Amino acid sequence: MSTEQVPVDLSLELKSVPVVLGGVPFSLVELTGESRDKYMTEMSQRMKYDGKGKPTGLKSYNGLQAMLLTLCLRDQTGEAVKAADIQKYPSSAQNKLFEMAQEMNGLGELGEEEAKNE
């Protein structure tokens, strides 16, 4: 049996998935480490905590999905879509995009933990 380990080959290219919203092409792009940390910091500021410092839920759901999507959703020119515009999308479209963005960025467990704590 060999003790050599095969190195893990990780891409430094951000993932991008084409999406079409109302007939208009957009891209859902992977977060950088910096933008992921920004999202995580903003999420932590939305949390409610008990007397022992344990998270117990969210203070507000307003703009929750748009907060992540504005970091991931790009228009045809590569510009980030503004949260105010995302908030006007039907909830079914926001839900699907949010789910895709969470999965793409490995953030699904974060949402599942919040749901357990409520």
Residue frames as a rotation matrix with the C-alpha (Angstrom) as fourth column:
MET 1
0.578 0.816 0.000 0.00
0.816 -0.578 0.000 0.00
0.000 0.000 -1.000 0.00
SER 2
-0.292 -0.686 0.667 1.39
0.677 -0.640 -0.363 3.41
0.676 0.346 0.651 -1.00
THR 3
-0.067 0.213 -0.975 1.58
0.894 -0.421 -0.153 6.23
-0.443 -0.882 -0.162 1.54
GLU 4
-0.960 -0.279 0.034 1.62
0.256 -0.822 0.509 8.88
-0.114 0.497 0.860 -1.20
GLN 5
-0.036 0.970 -0.241 -1.46
0.494 -0.193 -0.848 11.05
-0.869 -0.150 -0.472 -1.38
VAL 6
-0.282 0.061 0.957 -2.81
0.932 -0.220 0.289 12.34
0.228 0.974 0.005 -4.64
PRO 7
-0.903 -0.070 -0.424 -2.95
0.217 -0.926 -0.308 16.15
-0.371 -0.370 0.852 -4.53
VAL 8
0.167 0.985 0.040 -6.34
0.766 -0.104 -0.634 17.80
-0.620 0.136 -0.772 -4.83
ASP 9
-0.802 -0.395 0.449 -6.48
0.598 -0.548 0.585 19.91
0.015 0.737 0.675 -7.98
LEU 10
0.088 0.834 -0.544 -8.66
0.724 -0.429 -0.540 22.98
-0.684 -0.347 -0.642 -7.28
SER 11
-0.011 -0.003 1.000 -9.63
0.890 -0.455 0.008 25.50
0.455 0.890 0.008 -9.92
LEU 12
-0.613 -0.207 -0.762 -8.98
0.562 -0.792 -0.237 29.19
-0.555 -0.574 0.602 -9.31
GLU 13
-0.893 0.402 0.201 -11.60
-0.034 -0.506 0.862 30.09
0.448 0.763 0.465 -11.90
LEU 14
-0.669 0.719 0.190 -14.94
-0.464 -0.204 -0.862 31.24
-0.581 -0.665 0.470 -10.49
LYS 15
-0.669 0.549 0.502 -17.89
0.684 0.718 0.127 29.06
-0.291 0.428 -0.855 -11.48
SER 16
-0.699 0.517 -0.494 -20.58
-0.560 -0.825 -0.071 30.72
-0.444 0.227 0.867 -13.57
VAL 17
-0.597 0.609 0.522 -24.02
0.646 0.751 -0.137 29.40
-0.475 0.256 -0.842 -14.49
PRO 18
-0.938 0.323 0.123 -26.12
-0.154 -0.709 0.688 31.04
0.310 0.627 0.715 -17.20
VAL 19
-0.484 0.865 -0.135 -29.71
0.660 0.259 -0.705 31.83
-0.575 -0.430 -0.696 -16.19
VAL 20
-0.770 0.350 0.534 -32.53
0.286 -0.559 0.779 33.46
0.571 0.752 0.330 -18.13
LEU 21
-0.569 0.593 -0.570 -34.96
0.567 -0.219 -0.794 35.76
-0.596 -0.775 -0.212 -16.34
GLY 22
0.346 0.819 -0.458 -37.95
0.104 -0.519 -0.849 36.93
-0.933 0.246 -0.265 -18.32
GLY 23
0.878 -0.013 0.479 -36.17
0.472 0.190 -0.861 36.11
-0.079 0.982 0.173 -21.56
VAL 24
0.716 -0.661 0.226 -33.06
-0.555 -0.735 -0.390 38.10
0.424 0.153 -0.893 -20.59
PRO 25
0.482 -0.599 -0.640 -29.72
0.464 0.794 -0.393 36.31
0.743 -0.108 0.660 -20.05
PHE 26
0.646 -0.368 0.669 -27.90
-0.736 -0.534 0.416 36.69
0.204 -0.761 -0.616 -16.72
SER 27
-0.028 -0.669 -0.743 -25.11
0.000 0.743 -0.669 34.79
1.000 -0.019 -0.021 -14.97
LEU 28
0.950 0.157 0.269 -25.00
-0.280 0.049 0.959 33.43
0.137 -0.986 0.090 -11.47
VAL 29
0.236 -0.959 -0.156 -21.34
-0.219 0.104 -0.970 33.57
0.947 0.263 -0.186 -10.42
GLU 30
0.387 -0.225 -0.894 -19.44
0.788 0.584 0.195 32.03
0.478 -0.780 0.403 -7.53
LEU 31
0.991 -0.051 0.121 -18.42
-0.111 -0.815 0.569 34.30
0.070 -0.578 -0.813 -4.68
THR 32
0.017 -1.000 -0.004 -14.81
-0.122 0.002 -0.993 35.18
0.992 0.018 -0.122 -4.04
GLY 33
-0.266 -0.181 -0.947 -13.54
0.856 0.407 -0.318 34.59
0.443 -0.896 0.047 -0.51
GLU 34
-0.986 -0.151 -0.067 -13.87
0.165 -0.896 -0.412 38.33
0.002 -0.417 0.909 0.15
SER 35
-0.496 0.865 0.072 -17.51
-0.655 -0.428 0.623 38.51
0.569 0.262 0.779 -1.02
ARG 36
0.047 0.461 -0.886 -18.37
0.321 0.833 0.450 35.29
0.946 -0.306 -0.109 0.88
ASP 37
-0.606 -0.353 -0.713 -16.97
0.777 -0.070 -0.626 36.82
0.171 -0.933 0.317 4.07
LYS 38
-0.927 0.337 0.165 -19.00
-0.338 -0.941 0.023 40.00
0.163 -0.034 0.986 3.46
TYR 39
-0.094 0.936 -0.340 -22.15
-0.403 0.277 0.872 37.90
0.910 0.219 0.351 3.12
MET 40
-0.037 0.025 -0.999 -21.36
0.670 0.742 -0.006 35.86
0.741 -0.670 -0.044 6.24
THR 41
-0.907 -0.316 -0.280 -20.71
0.420 -0.615 -0.668 39.04
0.039 -0.723 0.690 8.25
GLU 42
-0.672 0.725 0.148 -23.99
-0.632 -0.667 0.394 40.55
0.385 0.171 0.907 7.12
MET 43
0.080 0.699 -0.711 -25.79
-0.023 0.714 0.700 37.30
0.996 -0.040 0.073 8.00
SER 44
-0.413 -0.296 -0.861 -24.27
0.790 0.353 -0.501 37.26
0.452 -0.888 0.088 11.49
GLN 45
-0.998 0.050 0.027 -25.54
-0.057 -0.905 -0.420 40.81
0.004 -0.421 0.907 12.07
ARG 46
-0.309 0.943 -0.125 -29.08
-0.649 -0.113 0.752 39.61
0.695 0.314 0.647 11.25
MET 47
-0.310 0.129 -0.942 -28.97
0.364 0.931 0.007 36.86
0.878 -0.341 -0.335 13.89
LYS 48
0.498 0.431 0.752 -30.80
-0.667 -0.364 0.650 36.93
0.554 -0.826 0.107 17.22
TYR 49
-0.435 -0.714 -0.548 -28.87
-0.043 0.624 -0.780 35.45
0.899 -0.316 -0.303 20.14
ASP 50
0.680 0.614 -0.400 -29.94
0.345 0.213 0.914 34.09
0.647 -0.760 -0.067 23.52
GLY 51
0.900 -0.257 0.352 -28.31
-0.435 -0.586 0.684 35.05
0.031 -0.769 -0.639 26.83
LYS 52
0.504 -0.735 0.453 -25.57
0.151 0.592 0.792 32.48
-0.850 -0.331 0.410 26.27
GLY 53
-0.191 -0.590 -0.784 -24.67
-0.655 -0.519 0.550 33.87
-0.731 0.619 -0.287 22.84
LYS 54
-0.670 0.021 0.742 -26.28
0.390 0.861 0.328 30.98
-0.631 0.509 -0.585 20.95
PRO 55
-0.893 0.368 -0.261 -28.07
-0.436 -0.557 0.707 31.95
0.115 0.745 0.657 17.71
THR 56
-0.588 0.758 0.282 -31.84
0.187 0.467 -0.864 31.58
-0.787 -0.456 -0.416 18.03
GLY 57
0.307 0.701 0.644 -33.04
0.855 0.094 -0.510 32.88
-0.418 0.707 -0.570 14.66
LEU 58
-0.541 -0.447 0.712 -33.08
0.763 -0.617 0.192 35.95
0.353 0.648 0.675 12.46
LYS 59
-0.640 0.282 -0.715 -34.00
0.278 -0.783 -0.557 39.51
-0.716 -0.555 0.423 13.43
SER 60
0.208 0.669 -0.713 -35.36
-0.540 -0.529 -0.655 40.24
-0.816 0.521 0.251 9.96
TYR 61
0.001 -0.117 0.993 -35.93
0.631 0.770 0.091 38.44
-0.775 0.627 0.075 6.70
ASN 62
0.846 0.383 -0.372 -36.25
0.017 -0.715 -0.699 41.66
-0.534 0.585 -0.611 4.69
GLY 63
0.663 -0.558 -0.499 -33.94
-0.739 -0.383 -0.554 41.47
0.119 0.736 -0.666 1.69
LEU 64
0.354 -0.545 0.760 -32.36
-0.421 0.632 0.650 38.22
-0.835 -0.550 -0.006 2.90
GLN 65
0.475 -0.145 0.868 -32.24
0.639 0.735 -0.228 36.53
-0.605 0.663 0.442 -0.51
ALA 66
0.930 -0.098 0.355 -31.38
0.207 -0.656 -0.725 39.72
0.304 0.748 -0.590 -2.38
MET 67
0.682 -0.714 0.159 -28.39
-0.609 -0.435 0.663 40.21
-0.405 -0.549 -0.731 -0.05
LEU 68
0.001 -0.678 0.735 -26.75
0.116 0.730 0.673 37.05
-0.993 0.085 0.079 -1.42
LEU 69
0.452 0.253 0.856 -28.02
0.803 0.302 -0.513 37.43
-0.388 0.919 -0.066 -4.98
THR 70
0.988 -0.109 -0.109 -26.65
-0.141 -0.924 -0.355 40.94
-0.062 0.366 -0.928 -5.39
LEU 71
0.191 -0.971 0.143 -23.20
-0.667 -0.021 0.745 39.43
-0.721 -0.237 -0.651 -4.80
CYS 72
-0.393 -0.327 0.860 -23.76
0.150 0.899 0.411 36.58
-0.907 0.290 -0.304 -7.31
LEU 73
0.371 0.672 0.641 -26.16
0.748 0.192 -0.635 37.70
-0.550 0.715 -0.431 -10.04
ARG 74
-0.568 -0.640 -0.517 -24.66
0.100 -0.677 0.729 39.52
-0.817 0.362 0.449 -13.04
ASP 75
0.587 0.746 -0.314 -26.35
-0.203 -0.240 -0.949 41.13
-0.784 0.621 0.010 -16.02
GLN 76
0.883 -0.169 0.438 -25.20
0.465 0.439 -0.769 40.82
-0.063 0.882 0.466 -19.64
THR 77
0.630 -0.673 0.387 -22.45
-0.273 -0.659 -0.701 43.41
0.727 0.336 -0.599 -19.11
GLY 78
-0.127 -0.686 -0.716 -21.10
0.526 0.565 -0.635 41.64
0.841 -0.458 0.289 -16.02
GLU 79
-0.593 -0.024 0.805 -22.48
-0.488 -0.785 -0.382 44.23
0.641 -0.619 0.454 -13.61
ALA 80
-0.919 0.294 -0.264 -24.00
0.390 0.565 -0.727 43.10
-0.064 -0.771 -0.634 -10.31
VAL 81
-0.194 0.935 0.296 -27.80
0.384 -0.206 0.900 43.30
0.903 0.289 -0.319 -10.26
LYS 82
-0.707 -0.061 0.705 -29.01
-0.474 -0.699 -0.535 45.74
0.525 -0.712 0.465 -7.61
ALA 83
-0.930 0.339 -0.140 -30.92
0.329 0.603 -0.727 44.42
-0.162 -0.722 -0.672 -4.59
ALA 84
-0.428 0.810 -0.400 -33.84
-0.423 -0.571 -0.703 46.78
-0.799 -0.132 0.587 -5.34
ASP 85
-0.225 0.309 -0.924 -34.23
-0.953 0.128 0.274 45.14
0.203 0.942 0.266 -8.76
ILE 86
-0.834 -0.134 -0.535 -33.94
-0.079 0.989 -0.126 41.61
0.546 -0.063 -0.835 -7.35
GLN 87
-0.850 0.526 -0.020 -36.63
0.046 0.037 -0.998 42.42
-0.525 -0.849 -0.056 -4.78
LYS 88
-0.189 0.797 -0.573 -39.06
-0.853 -0.422 -0.306 43.06
-0.486 0.431 0.760 -7.66
TYR 89
-0.694 -0.093 -0.714 -38.61
-0.518 0.753 0.406 39.52
0.500 0.651 -0.571 -9.05
PRO 90
0.481 0.864 -0.151 -41.34
-0.551 0.432 0.714 36.98
0.682 -0.260 0.684 -8.28
SER 91
0.316 -0.347 0.883 -40.64
-0.892 0.208 0.401 35.07
-0.322 -0.915 -0.244 -5.08
SER 92
0.887 0.019 0.462 -40.45
0.076 0.980 -0.186 31.80
-0.456 0.200 0.867 -7.04
ALA 93
0.712 -0.674 0.195 -37.57
0.189 -0.084 -0.978 33.21
0.676 0.734 0.067 -9.13
GLN 94
0.249 -0.617 0.747 -35.82
-0.830 -0.533 -0.164 34.62
0.499 -0.579 -0.645 -6.06
ASN 95
0.617 0.047 0.786 -36.18
-0.606 0.665 0.436 31.32
-0.502 -0.745 0.439 -4.20
LYS 96
0.931 -0.247 0.270 -34.68
0.354 0.791 -0.499 29.31
-0.090 0.560 0.823 -7.08
LEU 97
0.503 -0.779 0.375 -31.79
-0.061 -0.464 -0.884 31.75
0.862 0.421 -0.281 -7.63
PHE 98
0.324 -0.338 0.883 -31.08
-0.927 -0.301 0.225 31.86
0.190 -0.892 -0.411 -3.88
GLU 99
0.805 0.032 0.592 -31.05
-0.231 0.937 0.263 28.06
-0.547 -0.348 0.762 -3.69
MET 100
0.829 -0.516 0.217 -28.67
0.441 0.363 -0.821 27.89
0.344 0.776 0.529 -6.67
ALA 101
0.357 -0.708 0.610 -26.38
-0.426 -0.704 -0.569 30.56
0.832 -0.057 -0.552 -5.17
GLN 102
0.508 -0.136 0.851 -26.29
-0.832 0.180 0.525 28.79
-0.225 -0.974 -0.022 -1.81
GLU 103
0.886 -0.137 0.444 -25.42
0.172 0.984 -0.038 25.47
-0.432 0.110 0.895 -3.43
MET 104
0.731 -0.617 0.290 -22.79
0.275 -0.123 -0.954 26.99
0.625 0.777 0.080 -5.73
ASN 105
0.100 -0.695 0.712 -21.08
-0.503 -0.653 -0.566 28.64
0.858 -0.302 -0.415 -2.76
GLY 106
-0.407 -0.262 -0.875 -21.45
0.428 0.792 -0.436 25.89
0.807 -0.552 -0.210 -0.17
LEU 107
-0.850 0.114 0.514 -23.77
-0.431 -0.711 -0.556 28.00
0.301 -0.694 0.654 1.95
GLY 108
-0.081 0.904 -0.421 -26.67
-0.229 0.394 0.890 25.55
0.970 0.168 0.175 2.19
GLU 109
-0.203 -0.050 -0.978 -25.76
0.789 0.583 -0.194 24.39
0.579 -0.811 -0.079 5.69
LEU 110
-0.987 -0.159 -0.013 -25.90
0.141 -0.832 -0.536 27.98
0.074 -0.531 0.844 6.92
GLY 111
-0.465 0.883 0.066 -29.55
-0.717 -0.419 0.557 28.27
0.519 0.211 0.828 5.92
GLU 112
0.108 0.483 -0.869 -30.37
0.116 0.862 0.494 24.84
0.987 -0.154 0.037 7.34
GLU 113
-0.632 -0.405 -0.660 -28.83
0.693 0.086 -0.716 25.77
0.347 -0.910 0.226 10.71
GLU 114
-0.926 0.323 0.197 -30.92
-0.361 -0.909 -0.208 28.95
0.112 -0.264 0.958 10.86
ALA 115
-0.106 0.944 -0.311 -34.10
-0.571 0.198 0.796 27.01
0.814 0.262 0.519 10.16
LYS 116
-0.081 0.011 -0.997 -33.28
0.542 0.840 -0.035 24.54
0.837 -0.543 -0.074 12.97
ASN 117
-0.832 -0.385 -0.400 -32.77
0.539 -0.386 -0.749 27.39
0.133 -0.838 0.529 15.43
GLU 118
-0.760 0.594 0.264 -36.18
-0.543 -0.803 0.245 28.96
0.358 0.043 0.933 14.84
